[in-house]
Amino acid sequence: MTPRILVLGGSGFVGRALLEVLQREGLFATVPTRRASSRRELGPLPGVQAVQGDVLNEAGLLERLLPGHDAVVNLIAVLHGSEARFEQLHVQWPHRLARACVAAGVPRLLHVSALGVGHHAQDGASALPSRYLRSKARGELTLQTVAPTVLRPSVIFGARDRFLNLFASLQALAPCMPLAGADARFQPVWVGDVATALLRCLQWPETAGQTYELGGPEVFTLRELVQLAGTLSGHLRPILPLPAPLAHLQALALECLPGEPLMSRDNLASMRVPNVLSGELPGLRELGIAATPLRPVAAGYLGGGVEAQLDGLRARH
């Protein structure tokens, strides 16, 4: 019998990459989505059953979906939000999901967390500097009773990312780039490698109960990543690193704009923790994956010209 996977958050950036690899392997995926447009886009895909509904808020939907599935992949998360929002999605939701998996007899749960959580997922999250990271750490703790497979990726890049595409779009518009957190360190990982890592964890039972850190082969500062995005997209602008007080004011001002902020004070706090592999946990190599370098992939999707980059920025609002 073909394994059945319930993918929560499957209509997002990582979710769509995961669905592609599941299809190639002949695995069947169920993807609940609250957006009718996402259901229409996912519906025609072979091996994908798109179900319209909100698992977070629609009473009983999660419990109805779980039976008959062999594994669940949890990709539901937010980067921006209030303390209450982070608590709801990163702590309460995983806890509810774990209990529902036990009740439904689903044997495997894969959970995507965040690089930077480190040992704080075990000894408490109070030492972490941001609401985002603290909630991610607490969320991992709520899952320990079900022996989950936890994946902690660094910032994820790919054709539909909201990271390099954003910096390319901004440089298409602005004469210079005032940059908060310019020296923050990241180890970007390709979305295709993250999707393949999830697939390997689904296929390899011995990954149950393990935690994997996912990063690419290179470490960059934020300044270097912004420069790379500008160079590859053809409109590199001068970068003006902001001192901490001005960075704080910039983030505060951006939080006041309508829509999802480009940068928040909590983002700045998160960047105080290096977003790089600790070397203490297994990663892509242990899953049989050679990490993909950033530059060749990014060159393929950032070279679409100014209009393509502006479209990417408009899509955020």
N, C-alpha and C positions, 0 to 999 in steps of 0.2 A: 504494500500500500504506500502511495506517495505521501511523504510527511506533509503536514499542514502547519503553517506558521502564521500566527496572529501578529501583525506588525502595527504597533501603536505609534502614531506619528509618521505613518508611511507615505503621506502625501508631501512631506517636506524634503529638504535638500538631501539629507543622508538617506531618508526612507526611499526615495525614488532610485537612488543608486543601489540600494539593497534589493529592491524589487527586480532590477535588471539582472543582478547576479543570481537571484533565486530562480528567475525564469530560465536562465541559461542552464541551471542545474536540474530543471524539471520539477522544482518544488512549488507547492501551491501556497499562496498567501491570501489571507483575509485582511483587508485594510478598511477600518472604519474612518470616516471623515465627516465633519460637520458641514463641509462646503459642497454644494451641488456641483459646482464647476470641477472640483477635484474628482468627484465621483464619475463625472462624464469623461474626464481625461484618463482615469485609471481603468474604467470599466472595460474598454476594448482590449486591454492587455491580456495576452494568454496566461492562464494560471493565476490571475488576480481576481478576487471577488471584492469589489468595492461596495461597502455598506454605508449608506448615509446615516449619520447619527453622531452624537456627542458622548463619548465614553466617560468624560469627566463629569457631566452634569445630567445625563439622561438616566434616570433610575432604572437599574436592572439590565442595561444594555451590555455592560462588560460581562456580567454573569451569564447572559444568554449567548454571548459570542465564544466564551472560553471552551466549553465542552467540545470535544472532537479535535482539538488542536494538540500538536505534539510539543510546541514551544511558543513562547511569547517574546517578542523583542520590544523593549520600551525605549522609544526615542522622544517621548514627550518632554519638552523642556523649554525654558525661556532664558534669554540673556539679560533682559531688562525687566524691572518690576519692583513692586513694593515688598516689604518683608512678608506681608500676608500672601502675596502672589507666589513668591519663592517657596514659602512654606506649603502652600496648597499643591503646587506642581512638583516640587523636588523632594518633599518629605511625606506629606499625607498621601499623595497619589501612589508612590511606590509601595507604601505600607499597605494601602487598600489593595493594590494589584497583587502583592505577595499573598495576602490572605485569600484572595479570590482564586489564585492559581492552586493553592492547597485544597480549597473546597472543591474545585472542579477536577482535581487530579491531573493538572498539567505538569509534566515532569521537569521542564526546562524553562528558565527565565533568564533572558539576557538584558542587561541594563547598561545604557550608555551614560556615563558620568562625565567627569572633567579632569583633565590633567591639572595638577596644582593642589588637588585634595590631599594627596600623600598619606602619611600615617595618621592624619587627623580623622580619617574615616573610622579609625579604631580607637583613638584616645580622646575623642571629643573634638568639636569644631571651633571652640571659643578662640583659639589662637589664630584662626584664619582672618584676614583683614576685610573681607567683603561678604555681604549678605549672600551673594551668588555662591561663592565657594563654601560658606558655612552650611547653606541649605543642601548643596550637593553632598557634602560629607555626612550630614544627618540622614539624607536619603539612602545612602549606601548602608548605614547602620540598620535602617528599618527592614532591610532585605535579608539580613544574615540568617534568618530562620529557614530560608528556602534554598540555601546554597546557590546563589545566583552566579552567573558569569558577568563580571563587571569590566567594561572597557572604558578607559580614560584617555580620550584623544586630546592632543593639542589642538590649536585652531585648525579648522578643516578648510582646504581649498579645493576648488573645482569650478567648472564652467558656470554653475549657478550660485557660487558663493556670494556671501554678503560681506566679504572682507577685502580681498584684493580688488574685486569689482567696484566696491565702494570707493576705495582710495583712488582708483583710476578715474572714476566718475567725478570725484571732487576736484581732481587736478585738471579735468577737462573744463571746469567752470571757474576755478580760482587762480589768481595770479601767483599765489604762494600758499604754502601749507603750514599754518600754525599747528604744531603737533604736541599734544600732551603724551607723556609716557614714552618719549622717543627712544629711551634706552631699555625699555621692557624687552625681555627675551622670549622668543617663541620657537617652536620646532614644528612647523606646519606639516600636516599629514594630508595626503590626497584622499578625496572622498571615495575613490575606487578602492583604495587600500583598506579604508575603514569598512566598506561594504564587504570586501573579501574576508576581512578578519571576522566579521559577524557570521558570515557563511561558514568559515572554518570552525568557529565555536559551536554552531548548530550541528555540524557534521561530526565533531570530535567530542564524545561524551566525557572524556577526561578533563575537558575545560570547565566543567561544572564546579562551582565554588572557587574558581580562580579569578584573579584580577590582572588585567593586561594594560600596560601603558602604550599608547599608540602615538608615534611621532615620525616625522620624515628623517632623511639622512643629514639634514643641515639645520643649524641654529641661526636665527636671524634676530637682529633688533627690530623694533617696530619701524624705526627710521629707515633701515635697509629694505624692509618690505614695502614701505610707501615709495621709496625711490625705485624699486623694482617695478611696482605697478605703474608708476609714471613712465618709466623707460619703455616698458613693453607695450603700453598703450599709445605711445607717441606724443605724450604731453607732460613730460617731467617738469615739475615746478620746484622752486627753491623751498626747502623745508626749514621752518623756524621752530626749533624745540622750545617748549614753554617751561619756565620754572614752575615748581609745584603750586605756588599761590595762584598764578595765572591759569594753570591747567585746571585747578579746582573751579575757578570762576567760569572758564570756558565750558566745562562739563555741566555746571549749574545752569548756565544760559541755554545750552542745548536741551537740557531736560524740560525747559519751559516751552519749547517749540511743540506744535501739534504733531501727532504721530509718534512712532517709535524713535527715541533719540539716537543720534549718530554716536554719541558718547555720553556716559553718565558718570557720576561720582563713584558709583559702585564699580563700574568698569575700571576706573582709575585705581581703586583699591585692589581689585583683582590682579592688576598688572604688577603690583608689588611682589607677587609670588612668581618666580620664573616659570614660564609655561614650557618646560623642557623635561625630557625623560630623567628620572632619578637614577636609572641603572640598577635599581633594587628589585624590579619586577619584570616578568616576561613581557614581550612585546610582539611586534610584527614578525621578527625573525623566528621566534619560537612557534609562530603559527604558519611558518613556511612561506612568508611573504617578504620579498625584497622591497624595501621602502622606495617609493617613487620620488625622484628629485622634483622640486617645485618649478624651476625655471622652464624646462621644456613643455610642461603641461600648461603653465600660466601663459606662456607665449602663444599657445594655440587659441586661447579664449580672450586675451586682453588686446589682441591686435585688430579688433573690429572697427576701430575708428571712433571719432568723437560721438557720433550719433548713437552707436551701440552702447557706449559708456553712459551717456545721458539717459538712455532708456533704462539701464540698470539702476540709476539713481532714482528715476521716477517711480520704478516698481516698488520702492520702499515706502512710498507715501500715497 
